[in-house]
Amino acid sequence: MVRFVATADWQLGMAARYLQPEAQARYGQARLDAVRRIGEVAAAHDAAFVVVGGDVFESNQLDRQVVVRAFEALADVPVPVHLLPGNHDPLDAASLYTSTLFTRHRPDHVHVLDTAGVHPVHDGVELVAAPWFGKRPLGDLVAQAVAPLPPAPDGVVRVLVGHGQVDVLDPDGSRPTTVALADLTAALDDGRLHVAVLGDRHSTTQVEPRVWYPGTPEVTARRETDPGNVLVVDVGPDHLEVETVAVGRWTFDDPEHRLDTADDVSALLAELRGRRAKERTALWLRLSGTLALRDKIALDAGLDELAPAFARLDLWHRHLDLAVVPDDHDFADLALTGFAADAVLELRDVAASGTEASAAAQDALGLLHRLVGAGR
């Protein structure tokens, strides 16, 4: 029996250019802080080691500071750490893992799973590694690593550490790197393996009771499901227990709201004001409904006021279905005359026309309302 921590897809050095510039640096630090929290989880659960199922680094071409700071974080992990090269950081000719920078600064307890097959790592424990040697392998690397294995010797626990999408979860099953779940479960059934840990899927996922994706320890995209975790795995020849432990601190989300009234707008803005840890939250709002122009102006003003508090606060325009309908009350209190009044009437007609110019007319009306209102 052995207990270990399984994680994957750290992608240290990830740029995250979709965040506000000052938030990008904080987010990069958060990914390093997650490594330290993984060490704390290992210590708290008395784990024997940590395995990282690929994509430890964002790429093989990283700033020196990223690599050195990664090793500073890894130095705080109190147990051996085994790194698997993945598709972002493969063992190719430009591999970071073979660079002088890496070999010079790597802590002694950090090991690279740089060959396919069996790696004895602990008393009675073998890791079966399936590292990537290039960004476009020509086959199922997991199957290639597992196929030649005999059953595990008596009393030995075998853990598969691989990277790639299993075929039952892969919408593009034609990719040669897709992991065949049937082959993997066959190896689990006949005793060649006892549990499989895979990277590449950033959402914590149980494929079947013995095949798991830990997911990324810190969220990387808005559509991920349950990221920010690691797995604490207890495994023996006849025993398996997996516990999910949260380590992530950031939130990426794409909440959906329907807005038809001023009250709907007020409720959304109140919800956003009430969010905790805004500085670690990125939101892409999906909005639908029909608003009067004055309510849309209130929405825009409220979002502009709140945006600096968030790592990102924006509308997801691809999922924006929000119509703006100007009415007589929107401009009545501005007492417009002459050219300005005529322009408003013309823009109102275009805004309500449902043509390609509608959105531009709505924006123009909103700008006109703000400019005139500000000058009063």
Secondary structure, DSSP 8 states (H G I E B T S, - for coil): -EEEEEE----BT---TTS-HHHHHHHHHHHHHHHHHHHHHHHHTT-S-EEE-S--BS-S---HHHHHHHHHHHHT--S-EEE---SSS-SSTT-GGGSHHHHHH--TTEEE--SSEEEEEETTEEEEE---SSSS-SS-HHHHHHTT-----TT-EEEEEEES-BGGG-S-TT-TT-B-HHHHHHHHHTTS-SEEEEES--S-EEEETTEEE---SS--STT-SS-SEEEEEEEETTEEEEEEEE----EEE--EEE--SHHHHHHHHHHHHT-S-GGGEEEEEEEEEEEEHHHHHHHHHHHHHHGGGSSEEEE-GGG-EEEEE--HHHHHTTT--HHHHHHHHHHHHHHTS-STTHHHHHHHHHHHHHHHHHT-
